[in-house]
Amino acid sequence: MLSATLEQELHRHLHLLPPTQQRQVVDFARSLSLARPQGVTGSSLLEFAGTIPIDDLMQMQAAIEADCEQVDPDEW
């Protein structure tokens, strides 16, 4: 719930805006309330810690070092 001072401040600023921008504020607030992060908590992933074989990790590291931070001047 909003604190009284925050609600008053929001109300004060909202009244200064033209109707089209007031609608934008309402739409934005609605989009924030509908947005729900997807996924799982980090703690639920701990059971997988250390399960990737060392050879696979070394291959991943080599691929990252070989291909990351490379600039292809003809790409664009």
Distance bins in CASP14 RR format, pairs under 12 A and 6 or more apart:
PFRMAT RR
TARGET T0000
AUTHOR 0000-0000-0000
RMODE 2
METHOD distances of the structure
MODEL  1
1 7 0 0 0 0 1 0 0 0 0 0 0
2 8 0 0 0 0 1 0 0 0 0 0 0
2 9 0 0 0 0 1 0 0 0 0 0 0
2 10 1 0 0 1 0 0 0 0 0 0 0
2 11 0 0 0 0 1 0 0 0 0 0 0
2 29 0 0 0 0 0 1 0 0 0 0 0
3 9 0 0 0 0 1 0 0 0 0 0 0
3 10 0 0 0 0 0 1 0 0 0 0 0
4 10 0 0 0 0 0 1 0 0 0 0 0
4 11 0 0 0 0 0 1 0 0 0 0 0
5 11 0 0 0 0 0 1 0 0 0 0 0
5 12 0 0 0 0 0 1 0 0 0 0 0
6 12 0 0 0 0 0 1 0 0 0 0 0
6 13 0 0 0 0 0 1 0 0 0 0 0
7 13 0 0 0 0 0 1 0 0 0 0 0
7 14 0 0 0 0 0 1 0 0 0 0 0
8 14 0 0 0 0 0 1 0 0 0 0 0
8 15 0 0 0 0 0 1 0 0 0 0 0
9 15 0 0 0 0 0 1 0 0 0 0 0
9 16 0 0 0 0 0 1 0 0 0 0 0
10 16 0 0 0 0 0 1 0 0 0 0 0
10 17 0 0 0 0 0 1 0 0 0 0 0
10 22 0 0 0 0 0 1 0 0 0 0 0
10 25 0 0 0 0 1 0 0 0 0 0 0
10 26 0 0 0 0 0 1 0 0 0 0 0
10 28 0 0 0 0 0 1 0 0 0 0 0
10 29 0 0 0 0 1 0 0 0 0 0 0
11 17 0 0 0 0 0 1 0 0 0 0 0
11 22 0 0 0 0 0 1 0 0 0 0 0
11 25 0 0 0 0 0 1 0 0 0 0 0
13 21 0 0 0 0 0 1 0 0 0 0 0
13 22 0 0 0 0 1 0 0 0 0 0 0
13 25 0 0 0 0 1 0 0 0 0 0 0
14 21 0 0 0 0 1 0 0 0 0 0 0
14 22 1 0 1 0 0 0 0 0 0 0 0
14 23 0 0 0 0 0 1 0 0 0 0 0
14 24 0 0 0 0 0 1 0 0 0 0 0
14 25 1 0 0 1 0 0 0 0 0 0 0
14 26 0 0 0 0 1 0 0 0 0 0 0
14 28 0 0 0 0 0 1 0 0 0 0 0
14 29 0 0 0 0 0 1 0 0 0 0 0
15 21 0 0 0 0 0 1 0 0 0 0 0
15 22 0 0 0 0 1 0 0 0 0 0 0
15 25 0 0 0 0 0 1 0 0 0 0 0
16 22 0 0 0 0 1 0 0 0 0 0 0
16 25 0 0 0 0 0 1 0 0 0 0 0
17 23 0 0 0 0 1 0 0 0 0 0 0
17 24 0 0 0 0 1 0 0 0 0 0 0
17 25 1 0 0 1 0 0 0 0 0 0 0
17 26 0 0 0 0 0 1 0 0 0 0 0
17 28 0 0 0 0 0 1 0 0 0 0 0
18 24 0 0 0 0 1 0 0 0 0 0 0
18 25 0 0 0 0 0 1 0 0 0 0 0
19 25 0 0 0 0 0 1 0 0 0 0 0
19 26 0 0 0 0 0 1 0 0 0 0 0
20 26 0 0 0 0 0 1 0 0 0 0 0
20 27 0 0 0 0 0 1 0 0 0 0 0
21 27 0 0 0 0 0 1 0 0 0 0 0
21 28 0 0 0 0 0 1 0 0 0 0 0
22 28 0 0 0 0 0 1 0 0 0 0 0
22 29 0 0 0 0 0 1 0 0 0 0 0
23 29 0 0 0 0 0 1 0 0 0 0 0
23 30 0 0 0 0 0 1 0 0 0 0 0
24 30 0 0 0 0 0 1 0 0 0 0 0
24 31 0 0 0 0 0 1 0 0 0 0 0
25 31 0 0 0 0 0 1 0 0 0 0 0
25 32 0 0 0 0 0 1 0 0 0 0 0
26 32 0 0 0 0 0 1 0 0 0 0 0
26 33 0 0 0 0 0 1 0 0 0 0 0
27 33 0 0 0 0 0 1 0 0 0 0 0
27 34 0 0 0 0 0 1 0 0 0 0 0
28 34 0 0 0 0 0 1 0 0 0 0 0
28 35 0 0 0 0 0 1 0 0 0 0 0
29 35 0 0 0 0 0 1 0 0 0 0 0
39 45 0 0 0 0 1 0 0 0 0 0 0
40 46 0 0 0 0 0 1 0 0 0 0 0
40 47 0 0 0 0 0 1 0 0 0 0 0
40 48 0 0 0 0 0 1 0 0 0 0 0
41 47 0 0 0 0 0 1 0 0 0 0 0
42 48 0 0 0 0 0 1 0 0 0 0 0
42 49 0 0 0 0 0 1 0 0 0 0 0
43 49 0 0 0 0 0 1 0 0 0 0 0
45 51 0 0 0 0 0 1 0 0 0 0 0
50 56 0 0 0 0 0 1 0 0 0 0 0
50 57 0 0 0 0 1 0 0 0 0 0 0
51 57 0 0 0 0 0 1 0 0 0 0 0
52 58 0 0 0 0 0 1 0 0 0 0 0
52 59 0 0 0 0 0 1 0 0 0 0 0
52 60 0 0 0 0 1 0 0 0 0 0 0
52 61 0 0 0 0 0 1 0 0 0 0 0
53 59 0 0 0 0 1 0 0 0 0 0 0
53 60 0 0 0 0 0 1 0 0 0 0 0
54 60 0 0 0 0 0 1 0 0 0 0 0
54 61 0 0 0 0 0 1 0 0 0 0 0
55 61 0 0 0 0 0 1 0 0 0 0 0
55 62 0 0 0 0 0 1 0 0 0 0 0
56 62 0 0 0 0 0 1 0 0 0 0 0
56 63 0 0 0 0 0 1 0 0 0 0 0
57 63 0 0 0 0 0 1 0 0 0 0 0
57 64 0 0 0 0 0 1 0 0 0 0 0
58 64 0 0 0 0 0 1 0 0 0 0 0
58 65 0 0 0 0 0 1 0 0 0 0 0
59 65 0 0 0 0 0 1 0 0 0 0 0
59 66 0 0 0 0 0 1 0 0 0 0 0
60 66 0 0 0 0 0 1 0 0 0 0 0
60 67 0 0 0 0 0 1 0 0 0 0 0
60 68 0 0 0 0 0 1 0 0 0 0 0
61 67 0 0 0 0 0 1 0 0 0 0 0
61 68 0 0 0 0 0 1 0 0 0 0 0
62 68 0 0 0 0 0 1 0 0 0 0 0
63 70 0 0 0 0 0 1 0 0 0 0 0
64 70 0 0 0 0 0 1 0 0 0 0 0
END
